[in-house]
Amino acid sequence: MKQLYMDNGATSYPKAPGVAERVFDYLKNVGTNLNRSNFGSSYEAERVAFETRELICTLFQYDKPENVVFTKNVTESLNVLIKGIFKSGDHVLISSMEHNAVMRPLNGLGKRGISYTKIASDREGVLDINDIEKHIRPNTKGIIMTHASNVCGTVIDIESVGNVCKQKGLILIVDSAQTAGFLDIDFYGMNIDALAFTGHKSLLGPQGTGGFIISDKLVAEMDFFIEGGTGSLSDLEVQPGFMPDKFESGTLNVPGIFGLNEALKYIVRETPEAIRVKEMTLTNMFIEALLNMDHIELIGIKSIVNRTGIISVDFKSADNGMMTQKLYESFGIITRSGLHCAPSAHQTLGTFPRGTVRFGLGHFMSEGDILYAIDAIYRLGNITV
């Protein structure tokens, strides 16, 4: 039976060409930590880490590689940013499409006197930019917003959000988990102050890699989240204040950084635009077929305008979890059902608490894969009707 991976919203698979080999090469031939040694292979580790920071800058049109901070994923990045920037008495604006990587830290910070307002998107996940200003308070410090929904693929107009932030003097933090490597992101052009990214989704790199980039203003304002050994200023028992050491304590995932380096080179070479065109061609093919099936409802935007290749469906007369299992057992198709760590988004879309079946299209899929998935969903209709 054919095996078809369609859970790229959770993590991309397969990875970019050469990623696995690059991780293996590090483990076999390099093996040293960053900032902890002064012999041959350690210089190679330092070189690749710095080059990876430069590649991140290239991808996001940024120019300060020292302000690229490595973490293990976008969730850690968002925690470091949210807990380091906002203080008691601050108010934050978010969309109703946010992932729990934003919702849980903010709810936890409520105990420290930090409040937030959720700006409602419509039933397709679309945010009306004009709704932002009416929710701004005197103590509003910033906006945290996902670039695209991990549930239905709807893209939020971050450039317009950034313009509002610039006019009102607010900080803008962007969650690019679903868009980094897929959509063009201009750090300065979109007036972003902090951008959180993860390596294992559309960046086509290994799990356990991610990070954030921040403006010089936030470097000065942010508190530490983790303190410890950095390999620098080891004679002092206080955290260094310079970048990136200020936010990079402990041993980093250097094998993962080597793999991410290879993945970023592939994306820069291919270009996000070319990757997007291919995925959107497949997405359009998939959506058009789904809209002609009576036994399912397509959740979110019904075209490829302002969306990614994340597609959620609701089986009208069957349990979505059971349909996910049948897709795998009968057709070898790997998807994900449930609430996708984003209950607020599902409440907005009208799919809470039952959830959806999510299909995550990926860069290395083919038209034949899409046709196979379409046929499988069509055949499941004979079970559910």
Helices and strands as residue ranges (DSSP letters): E 4-5, H 19-25, I 26-30, H 40-60, G 65-67, E 68-71, H 74-85, E 91-95, H 100-109, G 110-112, E 115-119, G 129-131, G 133-135, E 140-146, H 158-168, E 171-175, E 194-198, E 210-214, H 216-221, G 245-247, H 254-270, H 272-290, E 296-299, E 310-315, H 320-331, E 333-334, E 336-338, H 343-349, E 356-360, H 367-384
